[in-house]
Amino acid sequence: MKIAAIIPARKGSKRVPKKNHLDFMGDHFISKVIKNIQQSSHNIDIFISTDDEALIDLVKDLKVNILHRDNLFSDDYSTVVDLIKWHYKNDLNEYDLIYQTFCHSICIDNKTIDRSLSKLTNSTKNFLMSIA
């Protein structure tokens, strides 16, 4: 079973400017989320959907795949669901399961990821979105 994790990380955050670059106890939020996914017992390919070149540079050593998001999904009106559907159609259709999380979901550890993916694999669904 092929599993992809996708982290949407738009450059133009309005409510919390530059939230994708925030530091948490000596590590960036997004780095912590990536490491939690990497510590999962599942083999998960990690993708970041972004229009933020500085963020791409920030995660370059973390063994993640970068999905350059279309301009359709870089404004204040596009939804995460529409973005994930677009990436699934264009980039991720070879995957059986899509796990979507956010760069600020630092409290979702590898054990929580494992439990949720186990529940998902025993269901008829093929998409999981974290809520933190």
The 8 nearest C-alpha neighbors of each residue, nearest first, counted from 0:
[[1, 95, 2, 94, 96, 42, 120, 41],
 [2, 0, 94, 95, 96, 3, 43, 93],
 [3, 1, 96, 43, 94, 97, 95, 44],
 [4, 2, 44, 97, 43, 45, 98, 96],
 [5, 3, 98, 45, 99, 97, 46, 44],
 [4, 6, 46, 99, 47, 45, 98, 3],
 [5, 7, 47, 101, 100, 99, 48, 8],
 [8, 6, 48, 47, 101, 49, 9, 5],
 [9, 7, 49, 48, 6, 10, 19, 102],
 [10, 8, 49, 11, 50, 7, 73, 51],
 [9, 11, 51, 50, 12, 8, 49, 17],
 [12, 10, 9, 13, 16, 73, 17, 74],
 [11, 13, 16, 15, 10, 14, 17, 9],
 [12, 14, 16, 15, 11, 75, 17, 18],
 [15, 13, 12, 16, 18, 17, 11, 75],
 [16, 14, 18, 13, 12, 17, 19, 11],
 [15, 17, 12, 18, 13, 14, 11, 19],
 [16, 18, 19, 20, 12, 15, 21, 10],
 [19, 17, 21, 20, 16, 15, 12, 103],
 [18, 20, 17, 21, 102, 29, 8, 28],
 [19, 21, 18, 17, 27, 22, 28, 54],
 [22, 20, 18, 27, 19, 28, 23, 17],
 [21, 23, 27, 26, 28, 25, 24, 20],
 [24, 22, 26, 25, 27, 28, 21, 31],
 [23, 25, 26, 22, 27, 28, 31, 21],
 [26, 24, 23, 22, 27, 28, 21, 31],
 [27, 25, 23, 22, 24, 30, 28, 31],
 [28, 26, 22, 30, 29, 21, 23, 20],
 [29, 27, 31, 30, 103, 21, 102, 22],
 [28, 30, 102, 32, 31, 27, 33, 19],
 [31, 29, 33, 27, 32, 28, 34, 26],
 [30, 32, 34, 28, 29, 33, 105, 35],
 [33, 31, 29, 35, 105, 30, 34, 102],
 [34, 32, 30, 36, 35, 31, 29, 37],
 [33, 35, 37, 31, 36, 32, 30, 38],
 [36, 34, 109, 32, 38, 108, 37, 33],
 [35, 37, 33, 39, 34, 38, 109, 32],
 [36, 38, 34, 39, 35, 33, 43, 109],
 [39, 37, 35, 36, 109, 34, 40, 41],
 [40, 38, 109, 41, 36, 37, 113, 112],
 [39, 41, 38, 113, 42, 109, 37, 110],
 [42, 40, 39, 43, 113, 2, 38, 116],
 [41, 43, 40, 44, 2, 39, 1, 37],
 [44, 42, 2, 3, 41, 45, 4, 37],
 [43, 45, 3, 4, 2, 46, 42, 63],
 [46, 44, 4, 63, 3, 5, 64, 43],
 [47, 45, 64, 5, 65, 63, 4, 6],
 [46, 48, 6, 65, 5, 66, 7, 49],
 [49, 47, 66, 7, 68, 67, 8, 6],
 [50, 48, 8, 9, 51, 67, 68, 47],
 [49, 51, 10, 68, 9, 67, 52, 73],
 [50, 52, 10, 54, 49, 53, 55, 9],
 [53, 51, 55, 54, 50, 56, 49, 10],
 [54, 52, 56, 55, 51, 57, 20, 10],
 [55, 53, 57, 56, 51, 52, 58, 20],
 [56, 54, 52, 57, 53, 58, 59, 51],
 [55, 57, 53, 59, 54, 58, 52, 60],
 [56, 58, 54, 55, 59, 53, 60, 20],
 [59, 57, 61, 55, 60, 56, 54, 30],
 [58, 60, 56, 61, 57, 55, 62, 63],
 [59, 61, 58, 62, 57, 63, 56, 55],
 [60, 62, 58, 59, 63, 33, 30, 34],
 [63, 61, 60, 59, 64, 58, 45, 44],
 [64, 62, 45, 46, 61, 65, 47, 59],
 [63, 65, 46, 45, 47, 66, 62, 44],
 [64, 66, 47, 46, 48, 67, 63, 55],
 [67, 65, 48, 47, 68, 49, 46, 64],
 [68, 66, 49, 48, 50, 65, 69, 47],
 [69, 67, 49, 48, 50, 66, 72, 70],
 [68, 70, 71, 72, 67, 73, 50, 49],
 [71, 69, 73, 72, 68, 74, 50, 67],
 [70, 72, 69, 73, 74, 77, 68, 82],
 [73, 71, 70, 77, 69, 74, 82, 68],
 [74, 72, 70, 71, 9, 75, 69, 50],
 [73, 75, 76, 72, 77, 71, 70, 11],
 [74, 76, 77, 73, 11, 72, 78, 13],
 [77, 75, 74, 78, 72, 73, 71, 79],
 [76, 78, 72, 75, 74, 79, 81, 71],
 [79, 77, 81, 80, 82, 76, 72, 75],
 [78, 80, 82, 81, 83, 77, 7, 72],
 [79, 81, 83, 78, 82, 84, 85, 77],
 [80, 82, 84, 78, 79, 83, 85, 77],
 [81, 83, 79, 85, 80, 84, 86, 78],
 [84, 82, 86, 80, 85, 81, 87, 79],
 [85, 83, 87, 81, 82, 86, 80, 88],
 [84, 86, 82, 88, 83, 87, 89, 81],
 [87, 85, 89, 83, 90, 88, 84, 91],
 [88, 86, 91, 84, 92, 85, 90, 89],
 [87, 89, 85, 86, 92, 90, 84, 91],
 [90, 88, 86, 87, 85, 91, 92, 84],
 [91, 89, 86, 87, 88, 92, 66, 93],
 [90, 92, 87, 93, 94, 86, 89, 88],
 [93, 91, 87, 94, 88, 90, 89, 95],
 [92, 94, 91, 95, 1, 90, 87, 2],
 [95, 93, 1, 92, 96, 2, 91, 3],
 [94, 96, 1, 2, 0, 125, 93, 97],
 [97, 95, 125, 2, 94, 126, 3, 98],
 [96, 98, 126, 3, 4, 2, 127, 99],
 [99, 97, 4, 127, 128, 3, 126, 5],
 [100, 98, 128, 5, 4, 6, 127, 129],
 [99, 101, 129, 6, 128, 5, 98, 104],
 [100, 102, 6, 104, 103, 7, 99, 129],
 [101, 103, 29, 104, 28, 32, 19, 6],
 [102, 104, 101, 105, 28, 29, 32, 19],
 [105, 103, 101, 106, 102, 131, 107, 32],
 [104, 106, 32, 103, 107, 31, 28, 108],
 [107, 105, 104, 108, 131, 32, 103, 35],
 [108, 106, 105, 104, 111, 112, 109, 35],
 [107, 109, 35, 111, 110, 106, 112, 105],
 [108, 110, 39, 112, 35, 111, 38, 36],
 [111, 109, 113, 112, 108, 114, 39, 107],
 [112, 110, 114, 113, 108, 109, 107, 115],
 [111, 113, 109, 115, 110, 114, 116, 108],
 [112, 114, 110, 116, 111, 115, 39, 109],
 [115, 113, 111, 117, 116, 112, 110, 118],
 [114, 116, 118, 112, 117, 113, 111, 119],
 [117, 115, 119, 113, 118, 114, 112, 120],
 [118, 116, 114, 120, 119, 115, 113, 121],
 [119, 117, 115, 121, 116, 120, 114, 122],
 [118, 120, 116, 122, 121, 117, 115, 124],
 [119, 121, 117, 122, 118, 116, 123, 124],
 [122, 120, 118, 119, 117, 123, 124, 116],
 [123, 121, 119, 120, 124, 118, 125, 117],
 [122, 124, 125, 121, 120, 119, 126, 118],
 [125, 123, 122, 126, 119, 120, 127, 96],
 [124, 126, 96, 97, 95, 123, 127, 119],
 [127, 125, 97, 96, 124, 98, 128, 99],
 [126, 128, 98, 99, 97, 129, 125, 119],
 [129, 127, 99, 100, 98, 130, 126, 97],
 [130, 128, 100, 99, 131, 127, 101, 98],
 [131, 129, 128, 100, 104, 101, 107, 99],
 [130, 104, 129, 107, 106, 103, 101, 105]]
